[in-house]
Amino acid sequence: MLNIKSLSLGAFLTFTIAGQAFAAAPKGPQLIGEYRDWVAYFYDDSQGRVCYMASTPKKDEGKYTKRGDIYVVVTHRPAEQSYDVVNFVAGYDYKPGAKVQVKIGTNTINDIFTEGDKAWGVNERTDKELVEAMKKGQRMIVHGVSSRGTETKDTYSLNGFMSAYRAINAKCGRK
């Protein structure tokens, strides 16, 4: 399992949104704070300030022999009017066309698309639905299928989500 503190630089520098790569400033992301099971960071790039929060699963299940880093990131990019972008990283390449399902409390969200080892909501409405459910939930379960057909189930704690979310909102000037 990925140490959440290592997410600050190594994982995020390769982070993409909808297939578009974004590079962090040479100084790298700076810690805003640690909030139970979530960590919040920010950095400034040529487009402006970027704030994000991340967590790793408390439990990852599936009949696989090897799997890379697994985590979820919520990102704000105020200069682009982009907020609440949710990105799941599976630690394997998703099976093309396979569905990713996210369960948070009584909410089940299926409007997720994949590319390589990453998955995102299909639109802003889906991202907002995910974030609203995460704010109210206690845990989040992400079901996926690898390119080899292996089914996985990753269980995230939402403990500290609201505190980390408030921290990235404040740092990126979002009310």
Secondary structure, 3 states (H helix, E strand, C coil): CCCHHHHHCCCHHHCEECCEECCCCCCCCEEEEEECCEEEEEEEECCEEEEEEEECCCEEEECCCCCCCCEEEEEEEHHHCEEEEEEEECCCCECCCCCCEEEECCEEECCEEEECCEEEECCHHHHHHHHHHHHHCCEEEEEEEECCCCEEEEEEECCCHHHHHHHHHHHCCCC
